[in-house]
């Protein structure tokens, strides 16, 4: 099993944790933007299936 040779400093640990948290915020922002564009009908490059029952209800 791999074992680290030296203890990681608190600063390095905190930096890694902050970067991980920042990535989550960016992913949430992209997901919200995509969701809004899908709901408004302006989504481009995003394909999602529409069931046959929904199509028949709209007609």
C-alpha positions in Angstrom: 0.0 0.0 0.0 1.3 3.5 -0.9 2.3 5.6 2.1 3.2 9.4 1.9 6.9 10.0 2.8 6.3 13.3 4.6 3.4 14.9 6.4 1.4 17.4 4.3 1.4 20.9 5.7 -1.8 22.5 6.8 -1.5 25.2 4.1 -1.2 22.6 1.4 -4.2 20.7 2.8 -6.3 23.9 3.0 -5.3 24.9 -0.5 -6.4 21.6 -1.9 -9.6 21.7 0.0 -10.4 25.2 -1.2 -9.7 24.2 -4.8 -12.1 21.2 -4.4 -14.8 23.5 -3.0 -14.4 26.0 -5.8 -14.9 23.3 -8.5 -18.2 22.4 -6.9 -19.4 26.0 -7.2 -18.4 26.2 -10.8 -20.2 22.9 -11.6 -23.3 24.1 -9.9 -23.3 27.3 -11.9 -23.0 25.4 -15.2 -25.8 23.0 -14.2 -28.1 25.9 -13.3 -27.3 27.7 -16.6 -28.0 24.5 -18.6 -31.2 23.9 -16.7 -32.4 27.4 -17.4 -31.6 27.2 -21.1 -33.4 23.8 -21.4 -36.5 25.2 -19.7 -36.6 28.3 -21.8 -36.1 26.2 -25.0 -32.9 28.0 -26.0 -30.6 25.0 -25.3 -28.2 24.3 -28.2 -26.1 21.1 -28.3 -28.1 19.4 -25.6 -30.4 16.5 -26.6 -32.9 15.0 -24.2 -35.5 12.4 -25.0 -39.2 13.4 -25.1 -41.6 10.5 -24.4 -44.4 9.8 -26.8 -47.1 10.5 -24.2 -45.9 14.1 -23.8 -45.9 14.6 -27.6 -49.5 13.3 -27.9 -50.7 15.6 -25.1 -49.2 18.7 -26.7 -50.9 17.9 -30.1 
